[in-house]
Amino acid sequence: MTRKPSTLTSHLGRDPAHHYGAVSTPVYRVSTILMPDLKTLEEGTAPYVYGRRGTPTSESFANAINELEHGALTVVTPSGLAAITTAILAVCRAGDHLLVSDSAYFPTRNFCDRVLARYGVETTYFDPCSGAEIETHFRSNTRAVFCEAPGSLTFEMQDIPAIAEVAHRRGASVLMDNTWATPLYFQPLEHGVDLSIQSVTKYIGGHSDLMMGYVCATASHAERLKHTHGDLGQFASADDIFLALRGLRTLARRLPVHEQTGLELARWFAARPEVARVLHPGLESDPGHRIWKRDFRGACGLFAVELKGVSHAGLAAFMDGLELFGMGWSWGGFESLVTPAHIVRTARPWPASATVVRVHAGLEDAQDLIADLTQGFERMARAG
């Protein structure tokens, strides 16, 4: 029987009968796990052998994600960035060449430029609007392609199936940061991706009170991901996993509210005289809308707006007085946020003069948020 997302997220990963009837999997805070006999200790055949290598709490979350993503193996990490770096290290070695979307999350670029470069992995950044044209960047040693759709800060869409077809034909793996859509609105493994990456900190957590990530692998990439994750000593605390499971239960109910409010705000911004353009693939006017409509089941509450010729004083007047929008570097929680976007590009230059503000639509009433933003624009006008 095919079940709806809200049913799946309510039940996946739960097994009350194994936990004395507890509805939610309990928090197992554990390092040492005792073995019943020497044979079990030596062979490592117990279901759990050491806290870092898995507990009933982490297994509950991983099983839920495997079913949501239709994956073979899920590993949890202490942050979204840790998930990104673990996934890349699972497929790249010294002497390899890595292709990365030019619009990727900035800490991803830092890892490639600062860490991978030290160990002999060369990175080339490609135009995020590339599809099959990405083949022009391939070399004999290109080992993987790292995608993020839509792109961080500027929200360009990528033709993931077209990129995956080229990559697999050339013997390369495909990795994707899918935090924006979550596995409810886009399932990377079904579109040719080998390692699906999620910052659980964002929508799955949903309450801005945990940091965690995961990587979900296809069968062909499960073993190498498992070994890399273990060799790096990656793990997430039982308390954070418990909170992530709690957030997962309501994800299918929260995400449509973020989507609806985000689209309402995006359309409102698009009609404002102060706005040059709105960067949101869910808008019919967006260059990536066709791909988004074809491959994605929905949108989240994150997008950006480019303002017309605003001074720094004007931007400060707009942002500093907002009452319902906080200023902070994350997103995906119940609260609305605004931050200035500092855009770095290599393959496709971004106008240095452009003032881009990233907006996260939380769970507040849309009209209240619009009233707050309206007052912000009024302050901006007064500031000149």
C-alpha positions as CSV (number, residue, x, y, z in Angstrom):
1,M,0.0,0.0,0.0
2,T,1.3,3.5,-1.0
3,R,1.0,5.8,2.0
4,K,0.9,9.6,2.1
5,P,3.9,11.5,3.4
6,S,2.2,12.6,6.7
7,T,1.5,8.9,7.4
8,L,5.0,7.8,6.6
9,T,6.7,10.4,8.7
10,S,4.4,9.6,11.7
11,H,5.3,5.9,11.6
12,L,8.7,5.3,10.0
13,G,11.5,4.1,12.3
14,R,9.2,3.4,15.2
15,D,9.0,0.0,16.9
16,P,7.3,0.4,20.3
17,A,7.2,-3.3,21.0
18,H,11.0,-3.3,21.2
19,H,11.0,-0.5,23.8
20,Y,8.4,-1.6,26.3
21,G,5.6,0.1,24.4
22,A,7.3,3.6,24.2
23,V,5.8,5.5,21.3
24,S,9.1,7.2,20.5
25,T,12.4,5.5,20.5
26,P,14.1,6.3,23.8
27,V,17.4,8.2,24.0
28,Y,20.2,5.7,24.4
29,R,23.1,7.7,25.8
30,V,25.8,5.1,25.7
31,S,29.5,4.6,24.9
32,T,30.3,1.1,26.3
33,I,28.1,-1.8,25.3
34,L,28.6,-5.0,27.2
35,M,28.9,-8.3,25.3
36,P,27.3,-11.5,26.7
37,D,30.4,-13.7,26.1
38,L,33.9,-13.7,24.6
39,K,32.8,-15.2,21.2
40,T,30.3,-12.3,20.6
41,L,33.0,-9.8,21.7
42,E,35.6,-11.2,19.4
43,E,33.3,-11.7,16.4
44,G,31.5,-8.4,16.7
45,T,28.2,-10.0,16.0
46,A,26.1,-8.2,18.5
47,P,23.5,-5.7,17.0
48,Y,25.3,-2.9,18.8
49,V,29.0,-2.9,19.7
50,Y,30.0,0.7,20.6
51,G,28.0,3.9,21.0
52,R,29.8,5.6,18.1
53,R,28.9,2.8,15.8
54,G,25.2,2.9,16.4
55,T,22.5,2.6,19.0
56,P,18.7,1.9,18.9
57,T,18.2,5.6,18.7
58,S,20.4,6.2,15.7
59,E,19.1,3.0,14.0
60,S,15.5,4.3,14.4
61,F,16.4,7.5,12.5
62,A,18.5,5.8,9.9
63,N,15.7,3.2,9.1
64,A,13.2,6.0,8.7
65,I,15.4,7.9,6.3
66,N,16.2,4.7,4.3
67,E,12.5,4.2,3.7
68,L,11.9,7.9,2.9
69,E,14.8,8.1,0.5
70,H,14.5,4.5,-0.9
71,G,18.2,4.1,0.0
72,A,20.4,1.2,1.1
73,L,22.3,2.9,4.0
74,T,22.0,6.1,6.0
75,V,24.7,7.5,8.3
76,V,24.2,10.4,10.7
77,T,26.7,13.1,11.3
78,P,27.0,16.0,13.8
79,S,26.1,18.7,11.3
80,G,25.0,19.2,7.7
81,L,28.6,20.3,6.7
82,A,29.9,17.0,8.3
83,A,27.5,15.1,6.0
84,I,28.8,17.0,3.0
85,T,32.5,16.3,3.8
86,T,31.8,12.7,4.7
87,A,30.0,12.1,1.4
88,I,32.8,13.7,-0.7
89,L,35.6,11.8,1.2
90,A,33.7,8.6,0.5
91,V,34.2,8.9,-3.2
92,C,37.3,11.1,-3.7
93,R,41.0,10.3,-3.2
94,A,44.3,12.0,-3.9
95,G,44.7,12.8,-7.6
96,D,41.0,12.9,-8.3
97,H,39.1,15.8,-9.9
98,L,35.8,16.9,-8.4
99,L,33.1,19.0,-10.2
100,V,31.1,21.2,-7.8
101,S,28.1,23.5,-8.6
102,D,29.2,27.1,-8.5
103,S,26.1,27.9,-6.4
104,A,26.9,25.3,-3.6
105,Y,26.7,26.1,0.1
106,F,29.8,28.3,0.8
107,P,31.3,26.0,3.5
108,T,31.3,23.3,0.8
109,R,33.5,25.6,-1.3
110,N,35.7,26.2,1.7
111,F,36.2,22.4,2.3
112,C,37.1,21.9,-1.4
113,D,39.5,24.9,-1.6
114,R,41.1,24.6,1.8
115,V,41.0,20.9,2.7
116,L,40.7,18.8,-0.5
117,A,43.3,20.9,-2.2
118,R,45.8,20.1,0.5
119,Y,45.3,16.4,-0.2
120,G,45.6,16.5,-3.9
121,V,41.9,16.7,-5.0
122,E,41.3,19.4,-7.6
123,T,37.9,21.1,-7.8
124,T,36.3,22.8,-10.8
125,Y,33.2,24.9,-10.3
126,F,30.5,24.6,-13.0
127,D,27.7,26.8,-14.0
128,P,24.7,25.7,-11.9
129,C,22.4,26.1,-14.9
130,S,24.4,23.3,-16.7
131,G,22.6,20.1,-17.6
132,A,24.2,17.6,-20.0
133,E,26.6,20.4,-21.0
134,I,28.6,19.6,-17.8
135,E,30.4,16.9,-19.9
136,T,32.7,19.6,-21.2
137,H,34.2,19.8,-17.7
138,F,35.0,16.2,-17.4
139,R,38.5,14.8,-17.3
140,S,39.9,11.3,-17.2
141,N,40.2,11.6,-13.4
142,T,36.9,13.2,-12.7
143,R,35.6,11.1,-9.8
144,A,32.4,12.9,-8.7
145,V,29.9,15.7,-9.3
146,F,28.5,17.6,-6.4
147,C,25.1,19.2,-7.0
148,E,22.8,21.4,-4.9
149,A,19.4,22.2,-6.3
150,P,18.2,24.9,-6.0
151,G,21.5,26.6,-5.5
152,S,22.5,28.2,-2.2
153,L,21.6,32.0,-2.0
154,T,20.7,32.3,-5.7
155,F,18.4,29.4,-6.2
156,E,19.3,28.2,-9.7
157,M,17.8,24.9,-10.6
158,Q,19.9,22.0,-11.9
159,D,18.8,19.3,-14.3
160,I,19.8,16.4,-11.9
161,P,18.8,13.5,-14.2
162,A,20.8,15.0,-17.1
163,I,23.9,15.6,-15.0
164,A,23.6,12.1,-13.5
165,E,23.3,10.5,-16.9
166,V,26.6,12.1,-18.0
167,A,28.4,11.4,-14.8
168,H,27.5,7.7,-14.7
169,R,28.4,7.3,-18.4
170,R,31.8,8.8,-17.5
171,G,32.2,6.6,-14.4
172,A,31.7,9.3,-11.8
173,S,29.5,9.4,-8.7
174,V,26.8,12.0,-8.2
175,L,26.3,13.7,-4.8
176,M,23.5,16.1,-3.9
177,D,22.8,18.5,-1.1
178,N,19.0,18.2,-0.9
179,T,18.4,20.3,2.2
180,W,16.1,22.8,0.5
181,A,13.5,20.2,-0.7
182,T,13.9,17.5,1.9
183,P,13.2,13.9,0.8
184,L,9.5,14.8,0.9
185,Y,9.7,17.2,-2.1
186,F,12.6,15.6,-4.0
187,Q,14.1,12.2,-3.8
188,P,17.6,12.4,-5.3
189,L,18.3,8.6,-5.4
190,E,15.3,8.2,-7.8
191,H,16.8,10.8,-10.1
192,G,20.3,9.3,-10.5
193,V,22.1,10.6,-7.4
194,D,24.3,8.2,-5.5
195,L,24.7,10.0,-2.2
196,S,21.8,12.1,-0.9
197,I,22.8,14.7,1.7
198,Q,20.6,16.5,4.2
199,S,21.2,19.1,6.9
200,V,18.9,17.8,9.5
201,T,19.5,21.0,11.4
202,K,17.0,22.7,9.0
203,Y,13.5,21.4,8.2
204,I,13.7,17.9,9.7
205,G,14.8,19.3,13.0
206,G,12.4,22.2,12.4
207,H,12.8,24.0,15.8
208,S,16.3,25.6,15.6
209,D,17.5,23.5,18.6
210,L,19.7,20.8,17.1
211,M,22.6,20.3,14.7
212,M,22.8,17.2,12.6
213,G,23.2,15.8,9.1
214,Y,22.8,12.6,7.2
215,V,24.0,10.9,4.0
216,C,21.8,8.3,2.4
217,A,23.5,5.9,-0.2
218,T,22.4,3.7,-3.0
219,A,23.4,0.0,-2.7
220,S,26.5,0.6,-5.0
221,H,27.8,3.3,-2.6
222,A,26.7,2.0,0.8
223,E,29.9,0.1,1.7
224,R,32.3,2.9,1.0
225,L,30.0,5.4,2.8
226,K,29.8,3.1,5.8
227,H,33.6,2.7,6.0
228,T,34.4,6.4,5.5
229,H,31.8,7.4,8.2
230,G,33.3,4.9,10.6
231,D,36.9,5.7,9.8
232,L,36.3,9.5,10.4
233,G,34.6,8.8,13.8
234,Q,31.4,10.6,12.7
235,F,28.4,10.3,14.9
236,A,25.5,12.4,16.3
237,S,24.4,12.6,19.9
238,A,21.4,10.5,21.0
239,D,19.7,13.7,22.2
240,D,20.0,15.4,18.8
241,I,18.8,12.2,17.0
242,F,15.8,12.1,19.4
243,L,14.9,15.7,18.5
244,A,15.4,14.9,14.8
245,L,13.0,12.0,15.1
246,R,10.5,14.3,16.9
247,G,10.8,16.8,14.1
248,L,10.4,14.2,11.4
249,R,7.0,13.3,12.8
250,T,5.6,16.7,11.9
251,L,7.6,17.5,8.8
252,A,4.9,16.6,6.3
253,R,2.5,19.0,8.1
254,R,5.0,21.9,8.6
255,L,6.6,21.9,5.2
256,P,3.4,22.9,3.2
257,V,3.0,25.9,5.5
258,H,6.5,27.0,4.8
259,E,5.9,26.5,1.1
260,Q,2.6,28.4,1.0
261,T,3.9,31.3,3.1
262,G,7.2,31.4,1.1
263,L,5.3,31.6,-2.2
264,E,3.0,34.3,-0.9
265,L,5.9,36.4,0.3
266,A,7.8,35.8,-2.9
267,R,4.9,37.0,-5.0
268,W,4.4,40.0,-2.7
269,F,8.1,41.0,-3.1
270,A,7.9,40.6,-6.9
271,A,5.2,43.3,-7.0
272,R,7.2,45.8,-4.8
273,P,9.0,48.7,-6.6
274,E,12.0,48.3,-4.4
275,V,12.7,44.8,-5.7
276,A,14.6,44.1,-8.9
277,R,13.8,40.3,-9.0
278,V,12.8,37.4,-6.8
279,L,14.9,34.2,-6.8
280,H,12.5,31.4,-6.2
281,P,12.1,28.4,-8.6
282,G,8.5,28.0,-7.5
283,L,7.5,31.2,-9.3
284,E,6.4,30.8,-12.9
285,S,8.7,33.7,-14.0
286,D,11.8,32.0,-12.6
287,P,14.3,30.6,-15.2
288,G,14.4,27.2,-13.3
289,H,10.7,26.8,-12.9
290,R,10.3,24.3,-15.7
291,I,12.8,21.9,-14.1
292,W,11.4,22.5,-10.6
293,K,7.9,21.7,-11.8
294,R,9.0,18.6,-13.6
295,D,11.1,17.0,-10.9
296,F,10.0,18.5,-7.5
297,R,6.9,17.9,-5.5
298,G,7.0,21.2,-3.7
299,A,9.1,24.1,-2.4
300,C,10.2,25.1,1.1
301,G,10.1,28.6,2.6
302,L,13.6,29.7,1.6
303,F,14.2,32.1,-1.3
304,A,16.0,35.4,-2.0
305,V,15.2,38.9,-3.3
306,E,17.5,41.3,-5.2
307,L,16.9,44.9,-4.1
308,K,17.2,47.9,-6.4
309,G,20.1,50.3,-5.7
310,V,19.8,50.3,-1.9
311,S,22.5,51.8,0.3
312,H,23.9,50.0,3.3
313,A,22.2,52.5,5.5
314,G,18.9,51.8,3.7
315,L,19.4,48.0,4.1
316,A,20.2,48.4,7.8
317,A,17.0,50.5,8.2
318,F,15.0,47.8,6.5
319,M,16.4,44.9,8.5
320,D,17.1,46.3,11.9
321,G,13.6,47.3,12.7
322,L,11.9,44.0,11.7
323,E,9.9,42.5,14.5
324,L,9.0,39.1,13.2
325,F,12.1,38.3,11.2
326,G,15.3,37.4,13.0
327,M,18.8,37.8,11.6
328,G,20.7,34.5,11.9
329,W,22.7,32.2,9.6
330,S,20.4,29.1,9.6
331,W,16.9,28.4,8.3
332,G,14.3,25.7,8.4
333,G,13.0,26.4,11.8
334,F,9.5,27.7,12.9
335,E,10.8,31.3,12.9
336,S,11.2,33.7,9.9
337,L,14.7,35.0,9.1
338,V,16.4,37.5,6.8
339,T,20.1,37.8,6.1
340,P,22.2,39.6,3.5
341,A,23.6,37.2,0.9
342,H,27.3,37.3,0.3
343,I,27.6,35.6,-3.1
344,V,30.9,34.0,-4.3
345,R,31.1,32.7,-7.8
346,T,33.8,31.3,-10.0
347,A,32.2,29.9,-13.2
348,R,29.4,32.4,-13.5
349,P,30.2,35.9,-12.1
350,W,27.5,37.5,-10.0
351,P,27.2,41.3,-10.2
352,A,29.2,42.8,-7.3
353,S,26.7,45.7,-7.0
354,A,23.7,43.5,-6.5
355,T,22.1,43.6,-3.0
356,V,20.6,40.2,-2.3
357,V,18.6,39.4,0.8
358,R,17.8,35.7,1.7
359,V,14.4,35.2,3.3
360,H,13.1,32.3,5.3
361,A,9.4,32.1,5.7
362,G,8.6,30.5,9.1
363,L,5.3,29.4,10.5
364,E,3.9,32.8,11.3
365,D,0.8,34.2,9.6
366,A,1.7,35.5,6.1
367,Q,-0.2,38.8,6.5
368,D,1.6,39.6,9.7
369,L,4.9,39.0,8.0
370,I,3.9,41.2,5.1
371,A,2.9,44.0,7.4
372,D,6.4,43.7,9.1
373,L,8.1,43.8,5.7
374,T,6.0,46.8,4.6
375,Q,7.2,48.8,7.5
376,G,10.7,47.8,6.7
377,F,10.4,49.2,3.2
378,E,9.0,52.4,4.7
379,R,12.0,52.7,6.9
380,M,14.3,52.1,4.0
381,A,12.7,54.9,2.0
382,R,13.1,57.3,4.9
383,A,16.8,56.3,5.2
384,G,17.3,57.2,1.5
